[in-house]
Every structure is written in structure tokens, then in C-alpha cells.
Amino acid sequence: MATSSITTVEQAARPKIGSLAPWLSRMVMGPPVIIMTLIAFRCISDPIHALAATGVTLNTPEAMTDMRVVGGLALTIALVIATSIPSPRRLRSGHLTVIALMGLVLAVRLFGFAHDGTTLAMGDQKVKFTGEIVFLTLNTLGFMLQTYLHGRNEAKL
């Protein structure tokens, strides 16, 4: 209980991190959902041109179908992340999904660098690598913040 109106005004003027954290979490999960959805629609709707920029060609109907399946997997990941955004209880699981996705994609990309001779200077590898690092970092911070707030809320009960 506030003992003076000054304390109450100061507390009202200062937003608490606990009230901003869910919105920050939602903001950092939004771009991965959008990117995965765009990848999915590109792979499903036009599998031939989805890889054309990288120089890969799909020469058989089976290869095109397999590329559409990759789009289905990307759409599934986007759906899992998207369904966690509106739910305050599932924000941490959404962050974990993005962390796992970005961590594994980075691991596979680094494996490709080591075994295929790809470098950051080739094509748009640097942009992709940087984006994956940024999303991994932001979602790790979001997960840590949500975990901290979850622990604080549990302690109050």
C-alpha cells in the first residue's frame, strides 16, 4: 500500500518488466513465424523456383514433391510457434521451439561449411547466418526472462 501519492504516481509512470516481458517475447517470436511461413509457401507453391537462386534444380516430379514436403515441415514449425504466441502459458515453449530450430539450423550450416566448402562470403550465407544468430540470441533472452518471471510468480504463491 502506498503511503503517499508521489510513490503511487512514480510506480504508475514506471512500467514493470513483468508487464512488458510477454509482449517482448511475442515480438521476438513473430519474425521466425513469418519467415517460416514464407519459406513454406514458397516451397509448396513453387518448388522449382524456391531453390533456383541457390543454383539447385529439381528435375523430377519426385524431387518437386519432396520439396513441397519441406514446405510442409516449415509450415508445421511456423504453426507450433504461432500457437504459442497468444498463450501466456506457452511463451516459454515457443521460445524453446525457436531456440531448438535456430540452434539446429546453425549446427547444420556449420557442418555444411566444414564438409561442403561453403563460406560466409558465398551467396547470402552471411545474411542467413546473422539472422539465425540474432533469432537464437533474442529467443534465448526471452526464454530466460520468461523463466525468471515464472519463478517469481511461483514464489508469490
N, CA and C atoms as an extended XYZ file, in Angstrom:
471
Properties=species:S:1:pos:R:3:atomname:S:1:resname:S:1:resid:I:1 pbc="F F F"
N         0.846       -1.163        0.000 N   MET     1
C         0.000        0.000        0.000 CA  MET     1
C         0.895        1.230        0.000 C   MET     1
N         0.556        2.188       -0.835 N   ALA     2
C         1.359        3.398       -0.954 CA  ALA     2
C         1.063        4.324        0.218 C   ALA     2
N         2.117        4.944        0.717 N   THR     3
C         1.949        5.874        1.835 CA  THR     3
C         1.769        7.300        1.372 C   THR     3
N         2.042        7.559        0.106 N   SER     4
C         1.832        8.898       -0.414 CA  SER     4
C         1.455        8.819       -1.880 C   SER     4
N         0.903        9.894       -2.382 N   SER     5
C         0.512        9.921       -3.793 CA  SER     5
C         1.730        9.973       -4.705 C   SER     5
N         2.850       10.465       -4.212 N   ILE     6
C         4.073       10.534       -5.022 CA  ILE     6
C         4.559        9.134       -5.346 C   ILE     6
N         4.572        8.255       -4.368 N   THR     7
C         5.001        6.885       -4.596 CA  THR     7
C         4.091        6.217       -5.621 C   THR     7
N         2.797        6.408       -5.501 N   THR     8
C         1.847        5.799       -6.421 CA  THR     8
C         2.041        6.319       -7.838 C   THR     8
N         2.241        7.604       -7.991 N   VAL     9
C         2.453        8.187       -9.318 CA  VAL     9
C         3.748        7.670       -9.920 C   VAL     9
N         4.815        7.579       -9.125 N   GLU    10
C         6.091        7.072       -9.626 CA  GLU    10
C         5.951        5.619      -10.076 C   GLU    10
N         5.232        4.815       -9.304 N   GLN    11
C         5.065        3.414       -9.668 CA  GLN    11
C         4.215        3.269      -10.924 C   GLN    11
N         3.217        4.114      -11.081 N   ALA    12
C         2.358        4.044      -12.258 CA  ALA    12
C         3.098        4.510      -13.506 C   ALA    12
N         3.979        5.476      -13.377 N   ALA    13
C         4.700        6.017      -14.523 CA  ALA    13
C         5.778        5.069      -15.024 C   ALA    13
N         6.305        4.221      -14.146 N   ARG    14
C         7.362        3.283      -14.494 CA  ARG    14
C         6.765        1.923      -14.862 C   ARG    14
N         6.814        1.522      -16.121 N   PRO    15
C         6.294        0.195      -16.444 CA  PRO    15
C         7.231       -0.878      -15.882 C   PRO    15
N         6.644       -1.914      -15.341 N   LYS    16
C         7.442       -3.009      -14.795 CA  LYS    16
C         7.796       -3.980      -15.910 C   LYS    16
N         8.969       -4.574      -15.782 N   ILE    17
C         9.437       -5.509      -16.799 CA  ILE    17
C         8.493       -6.704      -16.903 C   ILE    17
N         7.856       -7.050      -15.794 N   GLY    18
C         6.923       -8.176      -15.809 CA  GLY    18
C         5.738       -7.948      -16.717 C   GLY    18
N         5.319       -6.701      -16.858 N   SER    19
C         4.187       -6.420      -17.739 CA  SER    19
C         4.619       -6.285      -19.201 C   SER    19
N         5.869       -5.938      -19.444 N   LEU    20
C         6.375       -5.809      -20.805 CA  LEU    20
C         6.920       -7.125      -21.368 C   LEU    20
N         7.357       -8.011      -20.503 N   ALA    21
C         8.029       -9.236      -20.935 CA  ALA    21
C         7.202      -10.087      -21.893 C   ALA    21
N         5.917      -10.336      -21.611 N   PRO    22
C         5.158      -11.152      -22.564 CA  PRO    22
C         5.077      -10.527      -23.955 C   PRO    22
N         4.990       -9.214      -24.014 N   TRP    23
C         4.911       -8.547      -25.315 CA  TRP    23
C         6.256       -8.570      -26.029 C   TRP    23
N         7.329       -8.448      -25.276 N   LEU    24
C         8.661       -8.567      -25.884 CA  LEU    24
C         8.869       -9.981      -26.425 C   LEU    24
N         8.416      -10.972      -25.664 N   SER    25
C         8.520      -12.359      -26.113 CA  SER    25
C         7.756      -12.572      -27.402 C   SER    25
N         6.564      -12.047      -27.452 N   ARG    26
C         5.752      -12.199      -28.660 CA  ARG    26
C         6.416      -11.518      -29.857 C   ARG    26
N         7.026      -10.369      -29.609 N   MET    27
C         7.677       -9.635      -30.701 CA  MET    27
C         8.856      -10.407      -31.288 C   MET    27
N         9.649      -11.066      -30.452 N   VAL    28
C        10.821      -11.778      -30.975 CA  VAL    28
C        10.454      -13.119      -31.590 C   VAL    28
N         9.260      -13.639      -31.278 N   MET    29
C         8.824      -14.880      -31.917 CA  MET    29
C         8.104      -14.619      -33.235 C   MET    29
N         7.658      -13.396      -33.448 N   GLY    30
C         6.934      -13.066      -34.673 CA  GLY    30
C         7.737      -13.242      -35.950 C   GLY    30
N         8.935      -12.663      -36.047 N   PRO    31
C         9.699      -12.816      -37.295 CA  PRO    31
C        10.003      -14.270      -37.685 C   PRO    31
N        10.382      -15.162      -36.754 N   PRO    32
C        10.581      -16.547      -37.181 CA  PRO    32
C         9.308      -17.189      -37.742 C   PRO    32
N         8.146      -16.835      -37.183 N   VAL    33
C         6.886      -17.368      -37.711 CA  VAL    33
C         6.679      -16.876      -39.142 C   VAL    33
N         6.900      -15.592      -39.361 N   ILE    34
C         6.712      -15.020      -40.698 CA  ILE    34
C         7.687      -15.645      -41.696 C   ILE    34
N         8.949      -15.773      -41.300 N   ILE    35
C         9.960      -16.332      -42.200 CA  ILE    35
C         9.661      -17.793      -42.523 C   ILE    35
N         9.301      -18.574      -41.514 N   MET    36
C         8.988      -19.989      -41.766 CA  MET    36
C         7.747      -20.119      -42.644 C   MET    36
N         6.764      -19.249      -42.458 N   THR    37
C         5.564      -19.280      -43.292 CA  THR    37
C         5.902      -18.934      -44.738 C   THR    37
N         6.746      -17.923      -44.940 N   LEU    38
C         7.152      -17.554      -46.295 CA  LEU    38
C         7.940      -18.678      -46.973 C   LEU    38
N         8.829      -19.302      -46.220 N   ILE    39
C         9.588      -20.445      -46.766 CA  ILE    39
C         8.628      -21.559      -47.152 C   ILE    39
N         7.668      -21.836      -46.270 N   ALA    40
C         6.712      -22.912      -46.524 CA  ALA    40
C         5.903      -22.642      -47.789 C   ALA    40
N         5.349      -21.441      -47.902 N   PHE    41
C         4.527      -21.145      -49.074 CA  PHE    41
C         5.345      -21.148      -50.361 C   PHE    41
N         6.590      -20.696      -50.276 N   ARG    42
C         7.441      -20.708      -51.465 CA  ARG    42
C         7.745      -22.148      -51.884 C   ARG    42
N         8.041      -23.007      -50.917 N   CYS    43
C         8.357      -24.400      -51.240 CA  CYS    43
C         7.132      -25.173      -51.722 C   CYS    43
N         5.975      -24.866      -51.156 N   ILE    44
C         4.755      -25.590      -51.533 CA  ILE    44
C         4.217      -25.096      -52.881 C   ILE    44
N         4.167      -23.794      -53.055 N   SER    45
C         3.527      -23.254      -54.255 CA  SER    45
C         4.418      -23.293      -55.498 C   SER    45
N         5.713      -23.122      -55.330 N   ASP    46
C         6.619      -23.064      -56.480 CA  ASP    46
C         7.962      -23.712      -56.126 C   ASP    46
N         7.961      -25.037      -55.993 N   PRO    47
C         9.197      -25.705      -55.542 CA  PRO    47
C        10.376      -25.542      -56.501 C   PRO    47
N        10.113      -25.371      -57.771 N   ILE    48
C        11.210      -25.234      -58.744 CA  ILE    48
C        11.975      -23.944      -58.509 C   ILE    48
N        11.262      -22.850      -58.284 N   HIS    49
C        11.918      -21.564      -58.101 CA  HIS    49
C        12.356      -21.322      -56.653 C   HIS    49
N        11.894      -22.154      -55.726 N   ALA    50
C        12.286      -21.990      -54.319 CA  ALA    50
C        13.793      -22.143      -54.155 C   ALA    50
N        14.396      -22.973      -54.967 N   LEU    51
C        15.839      -23.215      -54.861 CA  LEU    51
C        16.638      -22.630      -56.022 C   LEU    51
N        15.958      -22.011      -56.963 N   ALA    52
C        16.646      -21.522      -58.167 CA  ALA    52
C        17.750      -20.518      -57.850 C   ALA    52
N        17.549      -19.692      -56.844 N   ALA    53
C        18.559      -18.672      -56.505 CA  ALA    53
C        19.858      -19.303      -56.025 C   ALA    53
N        19.779      -20.507      -55.478 N   THR    54
C        20.988      -21.161      -54.982 CA  THR    54
C        21.640      -22.042      -56.041 C   THR    54
N        21.018      -22.145      -57.216 N   GLY    55
C        21.597      -22.949      -58.284 CA  GLY    55
C        21.162      -24.404      -58.257 C   GLY    55
N        20.270      -24.775      -57.360 N   VAL    56
C        19.781      -26.149      -57.269 CA  VAL    56
C        18.590      -26.300      -58.206 C   VAL    56
N        18.537      -27.387      -58.943 N   THR    57
C        17.403      -27.640      -59.826 CA  THR    57
C        16.691      -28.917      -59.382 C   THR    57
N        15.393      -28.912      -59.568 N   LEU    58
C        14.569      -30.088      -59.288 CA  LEU    58
C        14.160      -30.666      -60.634 C   LEU    58
N        14.682      -31.843      -60.968 N   ASN    59
C        14.494      -32.388      -62.304 CA  ASN    59
C        13.408      -33.442      -62.403 C   ASN    59
N        12.910      -33.943      -61.304 N   THR    60
C        11.903      -34.995      -61.370 CA  THR    60
C        10.665      -34.588      -60.572 C   THR    60
N         9.527      -35.178      -60.907 N   PRO    61
C         8.322      -34.908      -60.115 CA  PRO    61
C         8.499      -35.304      -58.644 C   PRO    61
N         9.249      -36.366      -58.401 N   GLU    62
C         9.501      -36.799      -57.031 CA  GLU    62
C        10.282      -35.739      -56.250 C   GLU    62
N        11.256      -35.104      -56.902 N   ALA    63
C        12.037      -34.052      -56.249 CA  ALA    63
C        11.148      -32.860      -55.904 C   ALA    63
N        10.212      -32.513      -56.794 N   MET    64
C         9.300      -31.403      -56.509 CA  MET    64
C         8.379      -31.734      -55.333 C   MET    64
N         7.898      -32.979      -55.297 N   THR    65
C         7.048      -33.394      -54.178 CA  THR    65
C         7.823      -33.359      -52.868 C   THR    65
N         9.062      -33.818      -52.897 N   ASP    66
C         9.890      -33.780      -51.683 CA  ASP    66
C        10.123      -32.344      -51.225 C   ASP    66
N        10.286      -31.423      -52.172 N   MET    67
C        10.471      -30.014      -51.814 CA  MET    67
C         9.193      -29.449      -51.188 C   MET    67
N         8.039      -29.889      -51.672 N   ARG    68
C         6.775      -29.462      -51.075 CA  ARG    68
C         6.653      -29.989      -49.637 C   ARG    68
N         7.177      -31.180      -49.406 N   VAL    69
C         7.169      -31.744      -48.049 CA  VAL    69
C         8.020      -30.889      -47.117 C   VAL    69
N         9.158      -30.394      -47.611 N   VAL    70
C         9.977      -29.474      -46.821 CA  VAL    70
C         9.150      -28.244      -46.454 C   VAL    70
N         8.347      -27.756      -47.394 N   GLY    71
C         7.449      -26.643      -47.116 CA  GLY    71
C         6.430      -27.002      -46.045 C   GLY    71
N         5.939      -28.232      -46.081 N   GLY    72
C         5.008      -28.687      -45.038 CA  GLY    72
C         5.654      -28.721      -43.669 C   GLY    72
N         6.905      -29.133      -43.614 N   LEU    73
C         7.629      -29.134      -42.338 CA  LEU    73
C         7.826      -27.712      -41.821 C   LEU    73
N         8.185      -26.792      -42.718 N   ALA    74
C         8.366      -25.391      -42.322 CA  ALA    74
C         7.044      -24.803      -41.838 C   ALA    74
N         5.947      -25.157      -42.485 N   LEU    75
C         4.630      -24.666      -42.076 CA  LEU    75
C         4.237      -25.231      -40.710 C   LEU    75
N         4.596      -26.469      -40.450 N   THR    76
C         4.322      -27.074      -39.144 CA  THR    76
C         5.077      -26.344      -38.043 C   THR    76
N         6.340      -26.047      -38.279 N   ILE    77
C         7.137      -25.314      -37.288 CA  ILE    77
C         6.545      -23.926      -37.061 C   ILE    77
N         6.144      -23.256      -38.138 N   ALA    78
C         5.527      -21.928      -38.008 CA  ALA    78
C         4.244      -22.015      -37.184 C   ALA    78
N         3.452      -23.053      -37.403 N   LEU    79
C         2.203      -23.237      -36.659 CA  LEU    79
C         2.463      -23.478      -35.175 C   LEU    79
N         3.459      -24.282      -34.859 N   VAL    80
C         3.799      -24.552      -33.456 CA  VAL    80
C         4.217      -23.264      -32.743 C   VAL    80
N         5.057      -22.489      -33.390 N   ILE    81
C         5.499      -21.222      -32.783 CA  ILE    81
C         4.331      -20.245      -32.689 C   ILE    81
N         3.534      -20.152      -33.756 N   ALA    82
C         2.416      -19.198      -33.785 CA  ALA    82
C         1.373      -19.495      -32.716 C   ALA    82
N         1.123      -20.777      -32.448 N   THR    83
C         0.120      -21.108      -31.432 CA  THR    83
C         0.606      -20.817      -30.023 C   THR    83
N         1.896      -20.662      -29.845 N   SER    84
C         2.408      -20.338      -28.511 CA  SER    84
C         2.402      -18.829      -28.250 C   SER    84
N         2.297      -18.030      -29.287 N   ILE    85
C         2.367      -16.575      -29.120 CA  ILE    85
C         1.198      -16.013      -28.321 C   ILE    85
N        -0.060      -16.362      -28.594 N   PRO    86
C        -1.155      -15.737      -27.836 CA  PRO    86
C        -1.315      -16.270      -26.411 C   PRO    86
N        -0.731      -17.410      -26.106 N   SER    87
C        -0.924      -18.035      -24.808 CA  SER    87
C         0.187      -17.666      -23.826 C   SER    87
N        -0.159      -16.982      -22.723 N   PRO    88
C         0.875      -16.645      -21.735 CA  PRO    88
C         1.567      -17.879      -21.153 C   PRO    88
N         0.863      -18.984      -21.069 N   ARG    89
C         1.443      -20.206      -20.508 CA  ARG    89
C         2.395      -20.907      -21.456 C   ARG    89
N         2.288      -20.641      -22.748 N   ARG    90
C         3.102      -21.357      -23.722 CA  ARG    90
C         4.222      -20.510      -24.313 C   ARG    90
N         4.456      -19.317      -23.783 N   LEU    91
C         5.521      -18.465      -24.328 CA  LEU    91
C         6.885      -19.142      -24.221 C   LEU    91
N         7.132      -19.785      -23.093 N   ARG    92
C         8.445      -20.441      -22.926 CA  ARG    92
C         8.618      -21.578      -23.920 C   ARG    92
N         7.566      -22.355      -24.166 N   SER    93
C         7.697      -23.452      -25.132 CA  SER    93
C         7.888      -22.908      -26.549 C   SER    93
N         7.283      -21.754      -26.849 N   GLY    94
C         7.524      -21.122      -28.143 CA  GLY    94
C         8.969      -20.698      -28.296 C   GLY    94
N         9.513      -20.104      -27.218 N   HIS    95
C        10.936      -19.733      -27.251 CA  HIS    95
C        11.808      -20.972      -27.423 C   HIS    95
N        11.488      -22.041      -26.717 N   LEU    96
C        12.282      -23.273      -26.842 CA  LEU    96
C        12.236      -23.826      -28.267 C   LEU    96
N        11.081      -23.726      -28.896 N   THR    97
C        10.958      -24.197      -30.274 CA  THR    97
C        11.868      -23.393      -31.194 C   THR    97
N        11.855      -22.064      -31.047 N   VAL    98
C        12.720      -21.221      -31.888 CA  VAL    98
C        14.192      -21.471      -31.564 C   VAL    98
N        14.509      -21.628      -30.281 N   ILE    99
C        15.895      -21.901      -29.879 CA  ILE    99
C        16.376      -23.214      -30.494 C   ILE    99
N        15.547      -24.257      -30.406 N   ALA   100
C        15.924      -25.548      -30.982 CA  ALA   100
C        16.077      -25.438      -32.495 C   ALA   100
N        15.125      -24.770      -33.137 N   LEU   101
C        15.175      -24.609      -34.589 CA  LEU   101
C        16.435      -23.869      -35.017 C   LEU   101
N        16.681      -22.714      -34.426 N   MET   102
C        17.836      -21.908      -34.828 CA  MET   102
C        19.153      -22.588      -34.454 C   MET   102
N        19.195      -23.218      -33.274 N   GLY   103
C        20.406      -23.922      -32.860 CA  GLY   103
C        20.753      -25.062      -33.799 C   GLY   103
N        19.742      -25.846      -34.172 N   LEU   104
C        19.982      -26.976      -35.074 CA  LEU   104
C        20.301      -26.503      -36.494 C   LEU   104
N        19.622      -25.468      -36.954 N   VAL   105
C        19.923      -24.927      -38.285 CA  VAL   105
C        21.358      -24.398      -38.325 C   VAL   105
N        21.765      -23.703      -37.278 N   LEU   106
C        23.155      -23.211      -37.222 CA  LEU   106
C        24.153      -24.363      -37.190 C   LEU   106
N        23.839      -25.397      -36.426 N   ALA   107
C        24.735      -26.556      -36.358 CA  ALA   107
C        24.868      -27.215      -37.735 C   ALA   107
N        23.754      -27.367      -38.427 N   VAL   108
C        23.787      -27.972      -39.765 CA  VAL   108
C        24.521      -27.057      -40.747 C   VAL   108
N        24.307      -25.751      -40.622 N   ARG   109
C        25.000      -24.806      -41.507 CA  ARG   109
C        26.518      -24.888      -41.276 C   ARG   109
N        26.938      -24.919      -40.021 N   LEU   110
C        28.371      -25.035      -39.713 CA  LEU   110
C        28.931      -26.373      -40.188 C   LEU   110
N        28.147      -27.429      -40.067 N   PHE   111
C        28.545      -28.734      -40.592 CA  PHE   111
C        28.749      -28.632      -42.100 C   PHE   111
N        27.815      -27.941      -42.775 N   GLY   112
C        27.949      -27.734      -44.218 CA  GLY   112
C        29.180      -26.922      -44.567 C   GLY   112
N        29.474      -25.899      -43.769 N   PHE   113
C        30.688      -25.109      -44.005 CA  PHE   113
C        31.918      -26.009      -43.939 C   PHE   113
N        31.958      -26.878      -42.937 N   ALA   114
C        33.130      -27.725      -42.732 CA  ALA   114
C        33.263      -28.813      -43.800 C   ALA   114
N        32.138      -29.362      -44.250 N   HIS   115
C        32.203      -30.515      -45.144 CA  HIS   115
C        31.985      -30.192      -46.620 C   HIS   115
N        31.321      -29.078      -46.899 N   ASP   116
C        30.999      -28.773      -48.290 CA  ASP   116
C        31.879      -27.688      -48.884 C   ASP   116
N        32.635      -26.994      -48.050 N   GLY   117
C        33.470      -25.920      -48.545 CA  GLY   117
C        32.746      -24.591      -48.682 C   GLY   117
N        31.513      -24.514      -48.187 N   THR   118
C        30.767      -23.254      -48.218 CA  THR   118
C        31.402      -22.290      -47.232 C   THR   118
N        31.364      -21.003      -47.543 N   THR   119
C        31.869      -19.983      -46.631 CA  THR   119
C        30.797      -18.910      -46.433 C   THR   119
N        31.013      -18.057      -45.446 N   LEU   120
C        30.084      -16.954      -45.201 CA  LEU   120
C        30.038      -15.987      -46.369 C   LEU   120
N        31.092      -15.930      -47.158 N   ALA   121
C        31.169      -14.998      -48.282 CA  ALA   121
C        30.352      -15.460      -49.487 C   ALA   121
N        29.924      -16.698      -49.483 N   MET   122
C        29.201      -17.233      -50.642 CA  MET   122
C        27.719      -16.871      -50.581 C   MET   122
N        27.215      -16.367      -51.692 N   GLY   123
C        25.786      -16.081      -51.806 CA  GLY   123
C        25.285      -15.208      -50.670 C   GLY   123
N        24.188      -15.642      -50.070 N   ASP   124
C        23.618      -14.893      -48.947 CA  ASP   124
C        23.803      -15.642      -47.623 C   ASP   124
N        24.883      -16.420      -47.531 N   GLN   125
C        25.151      -17.184      -46.318 CA  GLN   125
C        25.344      -16.287      -45.097 C   GLN   125
N        25.997      -15.150      -45.290 N   LYS   126
C        26.253      -14.243      -44.168 CA  LYS   126
C        24.940      -13.686      -43.616 C   LYS   126
N        24.007      -13.331      -44.490 N   VAL   127
C        22.711      -12.804      -44.061 CA  VAL   127
C        21.933      -13.876      -43.293 C   VAL   127
N        21.909      -15.083      -43.834 N   LYS   128
C        21.200      -16.179      -43.164 CA  LYS   128
C        21.830      -16.489      -41.806 C   LYS   128
N        23.141      -16.593      -41.784 N   PHE   129
C        23.868      -16.902      -40.552 CA  PHE   129
C        23.610      -15.827      -39.490 C   PHE   129
N        23.677      -14.562      -39.892 N   THR   130
C        23.451      -13.455      -38.961 CA  THR   130
C        22.022      -13.483      -38.427 C   THR   130
N        21.060      -13.702      -39.295 N   GLY   131
C        19.666      -13.788      -38.865 CA  GLY   131
C        19.440      -14.911      -37.878 C   GLY   131
N        20.028      -16.045      -38.138 N   GLU   132
C        19.867      -17.192      -37.230 CA  GLU   132
C        20.492      -16.903      -35.870 C   GLU   132
N        21.650      -16.259      -35.852 N   ILE   133
C        22.290      -15.878      -34.580 CA  ILE   133
C        21.413      -14.892      -33.815 C   ILE   133
N        20.864      -13.908      -34.527 N   VAL   134
C        20.015      -12.896      -33.883 CA  VAL   134
C        18.768      -13.544      -33.285 C   VAL   134
N        18.085      -14.394      -34.053 N   PHE   135
C        16.874      -15.040      -33.541 CA  PHE   135
C        17.197      -15.987      -32.392 C   PHE   135
N        18.316      -16.683      -32.479 N   LEU   136
C        18.729      -17.559      -31.384 CA  LEU   136
C        18.989      -16.756      -30.120 C   LEU   136
N        19.705      -15.659      -30.244 N   THR   137
C        20.035      -14.812      -29.088 CA  THR   137
C        18.783      -14.190      -28.478 C   THR   137
N        17.943      -13.583      -29.305 N   LEU   138
C        16.737      -12.927      -28.790 CA  LEU   138
C        15.790      -13.914      -28.106 C   LEU   138
N        15.638      -15.086      -28.682 N   ASN   139
C        14.728      -16.060      -28.082 CA  ASN   139
C        15.327      -16.716      -26.848 C   ASN   139
N        16.647      -16.821      -26.790 N   THR   140
C        17.285      -17.303      -25.556 CA  THR   140
C        17.069      -16.297      -24.441 C   THR   140
N        17.236      -15.017      -24.740 N   LEU   141
C        16.973      -13.979      -23.735 CA  LEU   141
C        15.508      -13.971      -23.329 C   LEU   141
N        14.602      -14.113      -24.299 N   GLY   142
C        13.178      -14.175      -23.998 CA  GLY   142
C        12.829      -15.362      -23.127 C   GLY   142
N        13.429      -16.515      -23.422 N   PHE   143
C        13.188      -17.707      -22.606 CA  PHE   143
C        13.693      -17.499      -21.178 C   PHE   143
N        14.883      -16.920      -21.054 N   MET   144
C        15.433      -16.681      -19.709 CA  MET   144
C        14.548      -15.704      -18.938 C   MET   144
N        14.067      -14.671      -19.588 N   LEU   145
C        13.198      -13.696      -18.938 CA  LEU   145
C        11.879      -14.336      -18.528 C   LEU   145
N        11.286      -15.118      -19.401 N   GLN   146
C        10.029      -15.793      -19.065 CA  GLN   146
C        10.223      -16.794      -17.927 C   GLN   146
N        11.357      -17.489      -17.917 N   THR   147
C        11.657      -18.434      -16.843 CA  THR   147
C        11.826      -17.700      -15.519 C   THR   147
N        12.517      -16.578      -15.534 N   TYR   148
C        12.698      -15.765      -14.327 CA  TYR   148
C        11.353      -15.295      -13.802 C   TYR   148
N        10.512      -14.773      -14.674 N   LEU   149
C         9.206      -14.276      -14.251 CA  LEU   149
C         8.310      -15.408      -13.765 C   LEU   149
N         8.415      -16.562      -14.413 N   HIS   150
C         7.642      -17.724      -13.974 CA  HIS   150
C         8.053      -18.135      -12.561 C   HIS   150
N         9.356      -18.114      -12.294 N   GLY   151
C         9.859      -18.442      -10.958 CA  GLY   151
C         9.403      -17.434       -9.926 C   GLY   151
N         9.393      -16.162      -10.280 N   ARG   152
C         8.914      -15.115       -9.360 CA  ARG   152
C         7.437      -15.278       -9.058 C   ARG   152
N         6.653      -15.601      -10.070 N   ASN   153
C         5.217      -15.797       -9.861 CA  ASN   153
C         4.929      -17.020       -9.009 C   ASN   153
N         5.727      -18.073       -9.181 N   GLU   154
C         5.567      -19.276       -8.363 CA  GLU   154
C         5.914      -18.978       -6.903 C   GLU   154
N         6.934      -18.141       -6.692 N   ALA   155
C         7.356      -17.818       -5.338 CA  ALA   155
C         6.304      -16.997       -4.600 C   ALA   155
N         5.533      -16.197       -5.342 N   LYS   156
C         4.486      -15.374       -4.717 CA  LYS   156
C         3.327      -16.229       -4.233 C   LYS   156
N         3.116      -17.378       -4.865 N   LEU   157
C         2.001      -18.252       -4.474 CA  LEU   157
C         2.352      -18.985       -3.254 C   LEU   157
